[in-house]
């Protein structure tokens, strides 16, 4: 699913003004310590499984929903790894919309399903070691997030 109807309605009122959005990121790891990432359809870059929390949705439910939508898997959430925000979590989209994200990061494992892209929001899925993540084409927000949770080194 692309932009949520809720955000679309807000954008209709405020245009491209900066919008603060609660969001989640799901760091699903396998038994070898590799991290599941998805290639985003819109920018073609690798990213964590992530998305915004919808009205009346808990962050836990949003994390599970995003994992199912973007990677076709159900996850067992193993706790909150971080709560992040600030200048590194701002994003300007090609249409000029500006968002600032507050991200709750969940550590998790796959409880069922095999990672598969949805071919709507994601075009590819892959397992990566922390070392191999360094060389991936990541958007700045995802690079900042992975650095802040100590999966990437300092710039």
C-alpha positions in Angstrom: 0.0 0.0 0.0 1.4 3.4 -0.9 0.4 6.5 1.0 -2.2 5.9 3.7 -5.6 7.5 3.2 -5.1 9.3 6.6 -1.8 11.0 5.4 -3.4 11.7 2.0 -6.2 13.6 3.7 -3.7 15.6 5.9 -1.6 16.4 2.8 -4.8 17.7 1.1 -5.1 20.3 4.0 -1.4 21.2 4.6 0.2 20.5 1.3 3.9 19.8 1.5 4.4 21.3 4.9 6.6 19.3 7.4 4.5 16.5 8.9 5.6 14.7 12.1 4.7 11.0 11.7 4.9 8.1 14.2 6.5 5.1 12.5 8.0 1.7 13.1 11.0 -0.2 11.8 11.3 -4.0 12.0 14.8 -5.5 12.3 14.1 -9.2 11.5 17.2 -11.3 12.0 17.8 -15.0 11.2 19.7 -17.6 13.3 22.9 -16.5 11.5 22.5 -12.9 12.7 21.7 -11.6 9.2 19.2 -8.8 8.8 16.2 -8.9 6.4 16.0 -5.8 4.2 13.7 -4.9 1.4 14.3 -2.9 -1.9 11.8 -0.1 -2.0 9.8 0.2 -5.3 9.7 4.0 -5.2 13.4 4.8 -4.8 15.0 1.5 -5.7 17.1 1.5 -2.5 17.5 -1.1 0.2 15.7 -0.3 3.5 14.5 -1.8 6.7 10.9 -2.9 6.8 9.2 0.2 8.1 6.1 2.4 7.8 3.8 4.8 9.6 1.5 3.9 12.5 -2.1 4.4 11.4 -4.7 6.2 13.7 -5.9 3.9 16.5 -3.2 1.3 15.6 -0.6 0.2 18.2 3.0 0.4 17.2 3.3 -3.4 17.8 0.4 -4.0 15.4 1.9 -1.6 12.8 5.2 -3.4 13.0 3.5 -6.8 12.3 1.4 -5.3 9.5 4.4 -3.7 7.8 6.4 -7.0 7.9 3.4 -8.8 6.3 2.8 -6.1 3.7 6.4 -5.5 2.7 8.0 -8.9 3.0 5.1 -11.4 3.3 6.2 -12.7 6.7 4.8 -12.8 10.2 7.2 -11.7 12.9 7.6 -12.3 16.6 8.6 -9.0 18.1 11.4 -9.4 20.6 11.4 -6.0 22.1 12.0 -2.4 21.3 15.6 -1.8 20.2 15.4 2.0 20.0 13.1 5.0 19.8 14.7 7.5 17.3 14.0 10.8 15.7 15.6 14.2 15.0 17.1 15.9 11.9 18.4 12.6 10.5 14.8 11.3 10.3 13.5 14.0 7.9 12.7 13.1 4.4 11.6 15.2 1.4 9.8 13.2 -1.3 10.0 13.9 -5.0 6.7 15.6 -5.0 8.0 18.1 -2.3 6.2 16.5 0.7 8.3 16.8 3.8 8.0 14.4 6.7 9.8 14.0 10.0 9.6 10.5 11.5 9.8 9.3 15.1 10.7 5.6 14.7 10.1 2.8 17.2 12.6 0.1 16.2 11.7 -3.5 16.9 14.0 -6.5 17.1 12.3 -9.5 15.7 12.4 -13.0 14.1 10.3 -14.5 11.5 7.6 -16.7 12.9 6.0 -17.8 9.7 6.3 -17.3 6.0 9.1 -16.9 3.5 10.4 -13.4 2.7 8.8 -12.3 -0.6 8.5 -8.8 -2.0 4.9 -7.5 -2.5 5.8 -5.9 -5.9 3.9 -2.8 -4.8 6.0 -1.2 -2.1 8.9 -3.6 -2.4 10.6 -5.3 -5.4 13.2 -7.5 -3.7 14.0 -9.0 -0.3 17.4 -10.1 1.0 19.4 -11.2 4.0 22.5 -9.2 4.8 25.3 -9.5 7.3 26.2 -6.3 9.2 29.4 -6.1 7.1 27.6 -6.4 3.8 25.1 -3.7 4.7 27.9 -1.1 4.5 28.1 -1.3 0.7 24.3 -1.3 0.0 22.5 1.6 -1.7 20.5 2.8 1.3 18.5 6.0 1.6 19.9 8.5 4.1 17.1 7.9 6.6 17.8 4.1 6.6 21.5 4.6 6.8 21.0 6.9 9.8 18.7 4.4 11.5 21.1 1.5 10.9 24.0 3.6 12.2 21.9 4.6 15.3 21.2 1.0 16.2 24.9 0.1 15.7 24.5 -2.0 12.6 26.6 0.5 10.6 29.8 2.3 11.4 30.1 6.1 11.7 30.2 8.0 8.4 
